[in-house]
């Protein structure tokens, strides 16, 4: 076994110096990869926990990653492979044979093996699975049979279950003597004759109960059971709501298939957070290691959509070209209205998208939220209307129309902030209703609406009042 894998059981102290120590170890690793021997590199890897090594692997340039891979590919740690980002994991598996990948994933829990294999080409996946022992292969195929991002994909089939008529003594003897059990587990599922879960019980309660006690008498029957088809973000919400550490996963007939644990859910939460952040920025699944062409193509779509919305706003401005020619001050003030509306809309949209993701916003309270944002938009509109109106008056006080100009921008500010509040709630709700991820499309369209309304309100009022 690799030296750095043996080191994974060592307790690592976390203190203010850890970050600096990791940086020093990384610098030393870079120097060794550039000029050191393979033996020196392998010796230095003994200082790395597999999680730290995964981080270091992602920071290295491609040529040094190749050198590092050669140092540990013959005895690849499954934990290291799982900890890597998807694109880095693919880089490693592409340099391994099907037999080598099969040997690594055979040592993984079934849920980890599924995540490693699910993004591979079907042909490569089949070739690798053919090299996996039959029992592990069937567990992996069970997970792969369910939709992506579902509980069935996230579950691990390695669990401990006992019959409802077992007593505590028989259960303890089984846990001690049975060899084909997971290395680590916290809960034991109690099932009936058909394999359906009727309760779950923690190891601590088993150990503290008298041996003659029947398992069905002490198991927690209020367990949370998750259908295999349930989406993973919904599972994460259940864990948060009910403070779960484990949840059983069942098929359509209610038979126990596997379980999801809290570490799986933490990974789901991280992935969903990263995905939403990237989608709000319109960059999809881009990574820092993507090539120039890959980054450009991934960003092109939403930049193209944004160009269309910007042209639409410009067309609104062009409708009032005569008004702008007669008063240059309008061109100076115009961006203020659009900018304030865009920021206000983004604030409301962010709150709404988050509430939709956490199920805090539903059809039952949508109107109440809509009404609240309408009032908030009007209140902030009035406050900033007063501020910008006064600033405009003193800024252009040499003009005879300074008072009217201040009133125009104040009126446009109120209109745009009210519209921003409405759009920030209505657009995400509408997009979710038509099965479009609000995190993907809300931002560009909210900005479009506030720009168009802001320009139209400001220049329209100016045309009516000043000309």
ABEGO torsion letter per residue (X at the ends): XBAAAAAAABBBBBBAAAAAAAAAAAAAAAAAAAABBAAAAAAAAAABBAAAAAAAAAABBAAAAAAAAAAAAABBBAAAAAABBAAAAAAAAAABBAAAAAAAAAABBAAAAAAAAAABBAAAAAAAAAABBAAAAAAAAAAAABBBGBAAAABBABBBBBBAABBAAAAAAAAAABABBBABBABBBBBBAAGBBAEBBBAAAAAABBAABBAAAABBAABBBBBAABBAAAAAAAAAAAGBABBBBBBAAGBBABBBBAAAAAAAAAAAAAAAAAAAAGAEABBAABBAAAAAAAAAAAAAAAAAAAAAAAAAAAAAAAAAAABAAAAAAAAAAAAAAAAAAAAAAAAAAAAAAAGABBAAAAAAAAAAAAAAAAAAAAAAAAAAAAAAAAAAAABAAAAAAAAAAAAAAAAAAAAAAAAAAAAAAAAAAAGBBAAAAAAAAAAAAAAAAAAAAAAAAAAAAAX
